[in-house]
Amino acid sequence: MDPLITHWARTVMDPATATDDTIVCCTSENGQPVALILSPEERRRLARELLTPAGGVPRLLPGGRRIVHRRRLTTHR
């Protein structure tokens, strides 16, 4: 089976409570809406993967701001 290629539609529906799922709105290549549903644990894992730089890549945000991690709290400086 071929994978469904999707692109992030720049919309995220945050959970109402800490145990609710997060819905990431996407669009397929043919324009069909797609919802990526993440449990709280899946959301944390994805965030960790996205915030961990590849080897040799500096941990910077656009504009040169750094990402600082302290006791599970991520701040932007």
N, C-alpha and C positions, 0 to 999 in steps of 0.2 A: 504494500500500500504506500502510495506517495504521501509525503507530509503535506499538511495544509500550511501554506506560506501566509503569514499574517504580519501586519505592521501595527505598532502601538498607535492608537488613535489619540494619544495624549490625554486620556481620561481615566481616572481611577476612582472607584466608588469605595471609600474607606468604610471599615466595619463600624457598626453602631456601638458594639461592645468588644471587649478584648477577646471573646471567644467566637465572634462572627467571622465569616469569610470576607476576603477582599476581592473585588471584581475589577479586573484590568480590561478595559475596552480596547478591542483590536478590530482591524478590518482586513479581510482576505484580499488576495490579488484581484479577485473579480468584484470587489466592493461589498461582499457580504459581511455583516457584523459578526464578530466572534467575541465571546467572553472567556477570559482566562480567570478561573476561580482559584484563589489561593487560601489555604487554611492559615491560621496565625503562624504555625511553624514553617510552612512553605514560604510565607512572606518573609520571615526572618532569614531563612536560608538564601532566598533569592537576593535579598538586600545585602547579605554578607558577600555573596558571589560578585555582585555588581560593585561593591565598595572595595574589594580586594584587588589591588592593581596587579597586572601581569608582571613578571620579572623585569626589573629595570625601568618600569613606568612609574613616575612620581605620583604621589597621592594628592593630586590637585583638582580643584573644581575650576570651571570657567572663570576667568578673571584672576587666576592665581591664588584663590582662596584655598586653604588647607582643610582637610577633613581630620578632626581630632576625635579619638575614641577614648572615653573615660567611663569605666563602670557601666558598660552597655548603653551609654548615652552618646550619641553622635552629634557633634556640633560643627558648624561651618565658620571658619575664621578667615 
